[in-house]
Amino acid sequence: MLDWKKRTDTPGTSGAAPADTGAAPARRGYWKSLLLSRALISVVAIYLLVTLVLGIYWSREPDLFSVQQNAQAAVQRDGRQMVVGYTTVETLKRVASTLLDKPGGYLSNDRFPPGLWLDNTPSWEYGVLVQVRDLSRALRKDFARSQSQSTEDGDLARAEPRFNFDNKSWVLPSSESEFQEGLKSLSNYQRRLTDPNPGAFFYARADNLNNWLGDVSTRLGSLSQRLSASVGRVKLDTTVKTETFSPGSAPQLEEQFVETPWLQIDNVFYEARGEAWALSHLLRAIEVDFADVLAKKNATVSVRQIIRELEASQEPLWSPVVLNGSGFGVFANHSLVMANYISRANAAVLDLRQLLSQG
């Protein structure tokens, strides 16, 4: 008699169904993919958080600095002597180098976060760069030349096109490398300017200063119009030619509605902030190097008035965004406030130019 308890199942005989061997690997694969997805999401979240924090830090605008202290420190560091023009060139170098040395470096040509989505800081950089370009051109064609028929300075002739290079070039060559070369040329000019037997010159004359201020006035006037267009306004079409009007009849000028696109309002605002920041420092340097000229023309107060308006435009913006309220509405309009400062500074520039042009 066989003991059924000791009986073993043999292949081919009926018995208990074998366990499902494919279920466990499937469950393990599911949990592995789930953990991998969660890890990937965590990495992306941490990356976005880090870039957000970096973006906030990189968006901070540089503080105002003392022009005279900066020039004195540079003289002591280089073992040079203070001469006319040194403060202006040193200030121009400091303003230009701020684009490269500020937190985050130069962001206008960034291709990766957080610089990729920070549009306010590149607009600020472009505003600063505009003033750097204008003064570098004025140095080459006016300040460093005794007259229009004189030879331009070689280092300044090399510096100007470097700063006028494409401000959004990423590689081959990059904008930063071109700006660095421009700074080197400015340093060479500055070194020769302070040599005992100078091979470089700086002519602090009223006509030279007046020429540069003409460019300044044009820039400020354009900024004021662009800022004011944040609320939209009607302007006359100035492109109509006067010779098309019939004699004895009033000209029929067409009206145009001008308004800054909503997505460009903050860009125009920060571009104006950048230009005002750079120009306030450059004018403080001009006040030092052109002190005798300004005193003779009774124009020192006018220069300080311009600086005061420009520095007032650098007050901290407490709102997280640039507000775009209507002119007399409930909400603030930061662009109109900035336009007020820029317009007042431009009016003072026009008065200063008039004083400089008088005998």
Secondary structure, 3 states (H helix, E strand, C coil): CCCHHHCCCCCCCCCCCCCCCCHHHHHHHHHHHHHHHHHHHHHHHHHHHHHHHHHHHHCCCCCCCCHHHHHHHHHHHHCCCCCCCHHHHHHHHHHHHHHHHCCCCCCCCCCCCCHHHCCHHHHHHHHHHHHHHHHHHHHHHHHCCCCCCCCCCHHHHHHHHHHCCCCCCCCCCCHHHHHHHHHHHHHHHHHHHCCCCCCCCCCCCHHHHHHHHHHHHHHHHHHHHHHHCCCCEEEECCCCCHHHCCCCCCCCCCEEEECCCHHHHHHHHHHHHHHHHHHHHHHHHHHHHCHHHHHHCCCHHHHHHHHHHHHHCCCCCCCCCCCECCCCCCCCEHHHHHHHHHHHHHHHHHHHHHHHHCC
